Amino acid sequence: MRLNGKTALITGGSSGLGAAMATRFIAEGASVVIADIDDAGGKALAAELGPKASYIHLDVTQEADWASAMDGIAALDCVINNAGITTAGNIEQITLAQFRHEFEIDVVGVFLGCKYAVAKMKANGGSIINMSSLAGIKATADLVAYNGAKAAVAIMTKSVAAHCGKSGYGIRCNSIHPGVIRTPILDKVLAQVPNPDEVYAGWVAVHPIGRIGTPEEIAAIAVYLASDESGFTTGAEFRIDGGSSI
């Protein structure tokens, strides 16, 4: 019960990493607000997780949605900016529209999440967890938009951490950088390439541990960052990547 009595909001919470984190947070005693644009999936997960889970519709790119979400929550201890997309393609392939769409969700969405989390939690402190990626640290030729977006999340996290520390808010802000994790986003990426089996095998090969990761392994580090155990941890990058950044 490491999160007993805490309330967390998780964007993109209806599936993949978000669902794994919501499930683990409930098991650790937290109340969880699942925020997503997938109303059917979010409501179903909240019902499955029981009375400590609830669902709200939240488009992370819309400031009005963030304001409404925060108005509806009495007290908040943790915000996890998890909602995101992955657009495959190199600099010659990606269109400007695709690039802007990637940044709108993965960067603007995190910016708004941090902005509204700080406003909500600065009186009592709390934890902001931003989902970046190994792609925010290590570049690859065919992920130019995703590399740029996740790198922006990493440095923005540090700026937020510095501001909250300087202001004495008691808010920690950290980023998680997963390697390749088996989630629905992964399936969408594979659907964009002509040789999915070859791409998948390549992903496995770059992880010295010999496999890709599971959502539950990312949920475990999120529990630490949301808990009081991480009270001296802010502005840090947590690489949960099977050794692929070695």
Helices and strands as residue ranges (DSSP letters): E 7-11, H 16-27, E 31-36, H 39-49, E 53-57, H 63-71, E 78-81, H 96-103, I 104-108, H 109-121, E 126-131, G 134-136, H 144-167, E 171-178, H 184-191, H 196-205, H 215-226, G 228-230, E 237-240
